[in-house]
């Protein structure tokens, strides 16, 4: 797999969330991370990690997207999201 392509796709998800302001917590997280001194790209990369963690959780557990779980992960940034899923 092409890591750069996958990374770009996750960043596209973040950009789409920001444009749609859905969930609104994505924009709030971007602004919070920027206030902490992260660049815009660094902030988006951190948010993209949350997108990846949520996708992992969905695929691993075969359960639907959980917006509350995703938002909780955003709130934990800049700490990297865990990718462990409860069995």
N, C-alpha and C positions, 0 to 999 in steps of 0.2 A: 504494500500500500504506500501511497505517496503521502507522507506526513504533512507536507505543506498544503496539499489539497484538502486534507481532513481538517487541518487547523483553520484554513480559510473558510470552510463550510461552517465550522462552529462560530467563527467570528461573524459570518453572515447571519446566523441565527441571532446573535447578540445585536447586530445592527438592525435587524428586522424588529426585534423587541423594543429597541430604543425608538425607532421610527413610529411604531404603533403605540408606544407607551403602554405596552401590555406584556408582562405585568409591569405596573408602575414601579415596583421595587427594583427593576433592572436599572432604570434611570437613577433612582435614589442611591443605589449601590455604586453606580458609576460616579456620581457626584461625591459620595462619601470617600471613595478611594482616591479621587482626585484631590480632595481636601487633605488626605493623609500623605500626599506627595507623590502618588503614582502618576505616571503619564497616562494619557488617554488610551494608548495602545496597551500598556501594562494593565490598566484597569479592565479593558475589554477582554484581555487574555485571561485574567482571573475570573471574570464572569463566565467566559467560555468554558472554564474548568467546571463550573457549576452545571452548565448545559450538558457537558460530557458525563458528569456524575449522574445526572438525572436520567440521561439516555441509558447509561449502564444499568441503573436500578430498574428501569422499565424492561430492558431486554433480559436481565438476569432473573427478575421475579415474574416476568410475563404478566405484569400488572399495568394498568393505564398510567399515563402521566399524572403525577401528583404535584399540583401547583404549590400546595402548602409546604411540601418537602423541599421543592426547588427554592422557594422563597426563604425557608429556614437556612438552606445552604448559602444563599446570597448573604444573609445576615452574618454568617460566620467569617466571611472574607475580611481581611486578607489571608486568613488561615485556609490552606488548601482543603478542598472537600474530601471527605473519606469516600471511598468507592465500595465499602463493604455494605452488603445488603443483608437484612435480617432474613433468615430462612423460615 
